[in-house]
Every structure is written in C-alpha cells, then in structure tokens.
Amino acid sequence: MAKILVTGAAGFIGSHTTDLLLASGHRVVGVDNFRTGRRENLTAALSTPGFALHELDVALPGALSALAAAERPAAIIHLAALVSVQESLANPAENFALNVQATHLVAEAARLAGVGRVVFASSSAVYGDTNVRPIPETTETRPLSPYGAAKLASESLLLGHGASFGFTVRCHRYFNVYGPRQDPTSPYSGVISIFARRFAAGQPVTIHGDGGQTRDFIAVGDVARANLIAATRPDLRPGVANICTGRATSLLDLAQACARHFPGGPPPVHAPARSGDIRHSLGDPARAAAELGFTADTEVAAGLAELLGGVPAALVP
Ligand SMILES: NC(=O)c1ccc[n+]([C@@H]2O[C@H](COP(=O)([O-])OP(=O)(O)OC[C@H]3O[C@@H](n4cnc5c(N)ncnc54)[C@H](O)[C@@H]3O)[C@@H](O)[C@H]2O)c1
C-alpha cells in the first residue's frame, strides 16, 4: 500500500479522492489552506489512522518541497487551485500564482523528493469552445480564460519536468464534476449543485436560452477512482486524458430529472441566453479507457439520486 500526498484534500474532489484512497488501504498526506475547502469534508478521513492533514499554502515557495522531502510519498495528486473561470478573469495575477506558479512548485517538490508520479487536475476548459463532439485529446487546445490557459500551461510544466527528471505525470482533463460536498453556496459552483440547492429550497431554477445546452456530467466518485488508478496503477506511461463519461445531458433534461425528486416545485424560469456560454461540451472517454482502464460508471440519474436522496429518476420521460 502506498503513501499518497493530496493537495486540495479538503475540497470537493480532494476529499472524495482522500476517502477512496483511505478505503483502498493507502495512507494519505492531505494538504490544504482552506481557501475554498472545508474541514468538515474530511470528517471521516480525520478519524482514519492512515490520514494526516497539513494546513499549508502550496503556492508558498519551499513549503510543499519541505513536506514532500519529509514524507517521501509515492505519488502526489495535485488538486489545489483557484477553481473558477470567473475568478481567473477577475484576478489573473492570483490565477497565475495559484494555478501556474503553484504547479511549478509541485513539480519541484516531486523532483526534489524523488516522487515517482504526479496526477494533475486539468480541465476541459483547455479546449475552449469547439465544434468537435465528442472531444478527443487530439483536438486543438484554445483556452478562452486565464483559468483554462493556466491548466494547459500546468500540464506542460509537469510533463516537461517529469520527462526531464524521471517521474510519471498523468494529466486529467475533468469535464463537469458533480456530487456531494460541492459547495452550493459558491456563485461559481457547478450547475447541478446550484439546481439541487434551489429545488431543495423550493426556488425556481433559471435556464438561460432554450435549455438545449449540453454538458458531460461526471460523478465525483468516478473522478476519485480515476485519481486512484492514475496514482497507484503500476507501469503507467505519462500522458493527458479526458476524464468524462462520453454522455451528453441537456440543462432541460437535468431540470426535469431534479423536478421528479421535488414534485410540486415551481417550474424553471427562462432567461435570455448568456453571451459566451458554450453550447455543447462532450468528452471522448476512449483514451482514459485505453491508457488507464478507466470508465465512468455512474449515470447522471443515479448520481443525482445520490446527491438529492431517494430513488433514481430516469432522465428521459
Ligand atoms: N469541479 C469541477 O467540475 C472541476 C472541473 C475541472 C477541473 N477541476 C479541478 O479540480 C481541482 C479540484 O477542484 P474542486 O472542484 O474540488 O474545487 P475545491 O475548491 O472544492 O477544491 C480546491 C481545494 O484546493 C484548496 N487550495 C486552493 N489553493 C490552495 C493553496 N494555494 N494551497 C493549498 N490548498 C489550496 C482549497 O482550499 C480547496 O480545498 C481543481 O484543480 C480544479 O481546477 C474541477
């Protein structure tokens, strides 16, 4: 069993990844500065003997290197980041510090501590707005935000470091991740957590445009499993892969599925389309299947049921 260092461990994806690693018998060194993460997300982990939590800023030069040198983990899963496109537009300098400079420091920590593998949380935002459907990794990358650009730069930084200094880097381009512990109070949260919160509160959801926009929604449990595989499976080659389902769900379908869990709630409010909204985003999952042996199992209806409680309601009537 391995020791894995997880940055952003108190966050949405980080805490699920930590829980899965611990349940699989691995030891976890969790790192977080609670910028957006919450200690409550780690309630189960904190009572598990194989877990240690370090409050530390990954963007502070030397901090992660010192911890990695002391702990000597087999792998680092780097999830800590400024996580929103909107915030990166409002504050590009902070985006650079937390999403580029911090990644460089992770690469250096891996080099200096002789870590064998780094798994990085990249994003479908590296593709920008493309007409390609589904999107394979060979699609031209054209990020449309400082956030997407930083994710792409980070992939290169890590892959270059790994090739130079002998560690394996796996970059995961996550599509739209959803599930328990996603912060529904954040204005930047994913649409599923916003819909779930509003339905539960008896408030109408707002659908911009005709609701025909589609997304590739992937359950956080599946993402945690992809992280576990990439960090622990022997003999992986370095590379980049989409972490997605390959299944498209429209916002209207999503609203209808939520409505089945909350019968009698108010109907959606329709608002004008937002400029810059991407119409369709669908990943091609073939490379992750071939290179990692990873397939996302959870259908949106089942993932939604887990989030909202109750039985799965079919997406299509
Ligand atoms: N949620 C999604 O749909 C999605 C999609 C694509 C990519 N990602 C990426 O996945 C990763 C995890 O995202 P999430 O949705 O779990 O967000 P999150 O905000 O819940 O988690 C990020 C965690 O990193 C911590 N953090 C931020 N800066 C830090 C720093 N300098 N030092 C230490 N800790 C720091 C935060 O406190 C938080 O706990 C991020 O890199 C994000 O860009 C997420």
The ligand as a MOL file (V3000), in Angstrom:
LIG
                    3D

  0  0  0     0  0            999 V3000
M  V30 BEGIN CTAB
M  V30 COUNTS 44 48 0 0 0
M  V30 BEGIN ATOM
M  V30 1 N -15.2590 20.6340 -10.0840 0
M  V30 2 C -15.0920 20.5660 -11.4020 0
M  V30 3 O -16.0660 20.3920 -12.1740 0
M  V30 4 C -13.7020 20.6480 -11.9970 0
M  V30 5 C -13.5840 20.5450 -13.4040 0
M  V30 6 C -12.3040 20.6330 -13.9570 0
M  V30 7 C -11.1960 20.7640 -13.1480 0
M  V30 8 N -11.3380 20.8660 -11.7900 0 CHG=1
M  V30 9 C -10.1220 20.9950 -10.9720 0
M  V30 10 O -10.1440 20.0300 -9.9360 0
M  V30 11 C -9.4610 20.5340 -8.7960 0
M  V30 12 C -10.3260 20.4140 -7.5540 0
M  V30 13 O -11.4870 21.2390 -7.7470 0
M  V30 14 P -12.7580 21.1880 -6.7680 0
M  V30 15 O -13.9590 21.2930 -7.6280 0
M  V30 16 O -12.6330 20.0490 -5.8330 0 CHG=-1
M  V30 17 O -12.6030 22.5970 -6.0240 0
M  V30 18 P -12.4720 22.9480 -4.4640 0
M  V30 19 O -12.4530 24.4370 -4.3760 0
M  V30 20 O -13.5150 22.2270 -3.6880 0
M  V30 21 O -11.0570 22.3370 -4.0950 0
M  V30 22 C -9.8320 23.0260 -4.2190 0
M  V30 23 C -9.0850 22.8680 -2.9100 0
M  V30 24 O -7.7610 23.4320 -3.0310 0
M  V30 25 C -7.5060 24.2010 -1.8530 0
M  V30 26 N -6.4950 25.1970 -2.2130 0
M  V30 27 C -6.6100 26.2180 -3.0990 0
M  V30 28 N -5.4650 26.9080 -3.1870 0
M  V30 29 C -4.5900 26.3040 -2.3330 0
M  V30 30 C -3.2410 26.5620 -1.9860 0
M  V30 31 N -2.5590 27.5650 -2.5380 0
M  V30 32 N -2.6410 25.7450 -1.0790 0
M  V30 33 C -3.3190 24.7180 -0.5150 0
M  V30 34 N -4.6140 24.4250 -0.8220 0
M  V30 35 C -5.2420 25.2210 -1.7130 0
M  V30 36 C -8.8520 24.7810 -1.4800 0
M  V30 37 O -8.9330 25.2210 -0.1390 0
M  V30 38 C -9.7680 23.5930 -1.7660 0
M  V30 39 O -9.8630 22.7360 -0.6510 0
M  V30 40 C -9.0460 21.9610 -9.1470 0
M  V30 41 O -7.7130 21.9400 -9.6210 0
M  V30 42 C -9.9990 22.3290 -10.2680 0
M  V30 43 O -9.4530 23.3380 -11.1010 0
M  V30 44 C -12.5690 20.8030 -11.1930 0
M  V30 END ATOM
M  V30 BEGIN BOND
M  V30 1 1 1 2
M  V30 2 2 2 3
M  V30 3 1 2 4
M  V30 4 1 4 5
M  V30 5 2 4 44
M  V30 6 2 5 6
M  V30 7 1 6 7
M  V30 8 2 7 8
M  V30 9 1 8 9
M  V30 10 1 8 44
M  V30 11 1 9 10
M  V30 12 1 9 42
M  V30 13 1 10 11
M  V30 14 1 11 12
M  V30 15 1 11 40
M  V30 16 1 12 13
M  V30 17 1 13 14
M  V30 18 2 14 15
M  V30 19 1 14 16
M  V30 20 1 14 17
M  V30 21 1 17 18
M  V30 22 2 18 19
M  V30 23 1 18 20
M  V30 24 1 18 21
M  V30 25 1 21 22
M  V30 26 1 22 23
M  V30 27 1 23 24
M  V30 28 1 23 38
M  V30 29 1 24 25
M  V30 30 1 25 26
M  V30 31 1 25 36
M  V30 32 1 26 27
M  V30 33 1 26 35
M  V30 34 2 27 28
M  V30 35 1 28 29
M  V30 36 1 29 30
M  V30 37 2 29 35
M  V30 38 1 30 31
M  V30 39 2 30 32
M  V30 40 1 32 33
M  V30 41 2 33 34
M  V30 42 1 34 35
M  V30 43 1 36 37
M  V30 44 1 36 38
M  V30 45 1 38 39
M  V30 46 1 40 41
M  V30 47 1 40 42
M  V30 48 1 42 43
M  V30 END BOND
M  V30 END CTAB
M  END
